[in-house]
Amino acid sequence: MLAVAVWGFRVGGWPWPRAYDFAGWGAWAAGAGFIVALAGLVVWLRRRRSRVRAVLFGLILSLPVAGLGTAFEIAACTTPPINDISTDTEDPPVFWFTATPSDYPAQNAKPQRAAYPEVRPLKLPLSDDEAFGLALSLVEDRGWNVLSADPAESQIEAIARSRLFGFEDEVAIRVTETDSGTRVDMRSRLGQIDRGANARRIKAFLTDLETRAPN
């Protein structure tokens, strides 16, 4: 069911709510299958009368999907219901070239700072041209679809696809010259609620960018 949901969204033209619902049913079915297989394993250990191969196959087949569904729901309960994250909540990068250009929602700032205090701008001891080139190179290495990369504007806009469903997530990276080098800000948004995906993307990107920067 999970595979069908992914296929339906990527190839079959399903709207994302339908694909999500179908994947959710698959996760519930996998959870039920895991419980049944686990009960069968207990019976086998006690009586050695059930078919252990079938029991183990049930556990192996159901556990990854059930675990994915559980992790998904835990993330939904432990992260704020926002879908737009920025390292600069006072003067965030603006999307200009995406399908739906818009400003960062001001009401996101407070819950974002409470949930993701580690999402901060990156300061690099590089010129703005060097930092811009390094950021663009990292965007391309990640396979993101570049919508705009204008050194004069010092901003990159791109589309990053999620691994499983291939959802199109919008990313903006801005490079600003400072007295000691440059400051890199990043904004990421997707869907309606992100379950922490935007914050993880920003942290991972800026961490890799800092690692690549020469000392």
QUIGIUR-V348635 format. One record per helix or strand of 2 or more residues. SS is the DSSP state (A for helix, B for strand). FROM is the first residue (numbers start at 1). TO is the last residue. If there is no record, write none. Layout:
SS,FROM,TO
SS,FROM,TO
//
This chain:
A,2,10
A,16,47
A,52,78
B,84,86
A,108,115
B,122,124
A,128,141
B,145,150
B,155,161
B,168,178
B,181,189
A,197,212
//
